[in-house]
Amino acid sequence: MGGRQEPVQVTLDATGTKLQLLFPNGAQFAHQPGTMLCTYQPGNPGPQGPIDYGSPQYKAVVPFAYIIQ
């Protein structure tokens, strides 16, 4: 977050039990054990396209939709 951001790829190790952090450009900053990792980029996502409220993809969020004219 902020000005000390750097790209990181999060993967599982060969055993599938531990996370590995891979820095494509090399780590630019020191990262102590227990350092917080945020994969969420806050901010305005910008304009969104049309949403089909009847789509099964949105049923968990929009169980009912009625058009009132």
N, C-alpha and C positions, 0 to 999 in steps of 0.2 A: 504494500500500500504506500502511497505517497511517492516521494522522489527516490526512494531506495528500492524500487522494483527491479526485478530481473527475471527473465524467462526461465522456467524450470519444467522438466518433464517428470511426472510422478509415475513410477512403475513398481511392480512387485519383484522381489528378488527371485532367484532360481528356485527356492523352496516354496515360494508363494505365501510366505508368512510375514515378511517385513517389507516396508516401503523403501524404495530407493529414490533419491532425488538426483536427476541428471541435469546438469547445467550445460546447454548447447554451446554457450560462449565462454564457459568456465565461470566459476563463482566469482563475482566481483566484490562481494561483501562477506564478512565472517558470519557464519550461521552456527550458533551454539546449540547443543542438544536441548530439545524442548521448545525451540523457536517456533512461533506460530506461522502456519502456512495458510494463505487465503487464496482460493481458486475462484473467488467471486469478484467480478469487476463491477463495482457500484457505478451508478450513473443512469442517465436516460438512455433506454435502448433505441430510441428513435421511432419513426413511424412504423407501424405494423401493418401487414397486409390484411385482407378480409378474413374473418374467422367464420367457419361453418359450425354454428352452435349445435347442429344436429349430428356432427361427426362423433363417432365412438371415442375418438381421442380425447374429447373434452367432457365426456359424460361424468367423470368424477368431480369436475369443477362446476359444470353447468348441467345439473340433472334434468332441469325443465327449462324450456325457452318458449315464450309466447310473443308473437308479433302483434302489437296493438296499433291499429290504424285510426 
